[in-house]
Amino acid sequence: MDKHPAGIYKDHLRPFLYSKLEEFKILGYDDVELDSLWSYLLNKKWKKKTEKQIYELASDILSVKIGEFMNYATVESFKTSNWLGSEEGQEVLDELLK
């Protein structure tokens, strides 16, 4: 897998990441983790792997809205979930489709 160009700045961007996580905690979202936020930034905000200056990356981090992040996290959770593949999920699906 190709490394993202922003990856080299991750250590320098930690204060901004922690600041955003603190903002999320103030808004009542205590369970957001650093890796989840970083994943959102790499896969959504910085989807195009173009070189950016560190101040642009910091600005992107500070401009993340909780709604954007939660939408991404929800979709990712559905992608990795095997709920419909489980026996319980299949029963619920059969009941809904009757």
Number of C-alpha atoms within 10 A of each C-alpha: 3 5 9 15 15 18 12 11 13 15 9 12 17 14 12 17 21 15 13 21 21 15 16 16 13 10 10 10 14 12 10 18 13 14 10 14 21 17 15 20 18 18 14 13 16 18 11 11 13 10 12 11 10 15 10 11 20 17 11 14 20 15 10 15 12 16 9 12 17 15 11 17 17 10 11 12 11 11 9 8 11 10 11 13 9 10 10 11 13 13 12 11 12 10 9 8 7 5
